[in-house]
Amino acid sequence: MSLLIEKLSKQQEKLMKKTRQEWLDLFFKPKKFNEKKARASVEWLYSFCGLKKPKVLFFDSPYGCQ
């Protein structure tokens, strides 16, 4: 007995297309960046890990931080 799916149902195909589009939208249609929320999230994570608060820097592009 094989546990692998050999063919998707119509419902699974629809879900796959919907999920794919959701991920593409996250990449190509990003929401407005919230610097205050991002900074708070980083500081919370460091605090949770018992580390001192880091310096948090933001740049316009990945190239900018190089």
Phi, psi and omega in degrees: 000125181266138179264359180278141176279128180262338180210138179276146174283168178300321179296318179294321178296317178298315180297321180297316179294319180295314180296319177301315181294322178300316180290321177297320179296322178299324182278313187269343180230064184293150175286164179299135182287131180251097184298320181298316180291321179296315180299314179298321180294317179296315180296321177298316182298315179297318179298316179301323181276001179077022181256156179287156184299129181274167167281130181248122181243145178237140180232161180286338183205162175301324179297326180297330181274354178282000000 
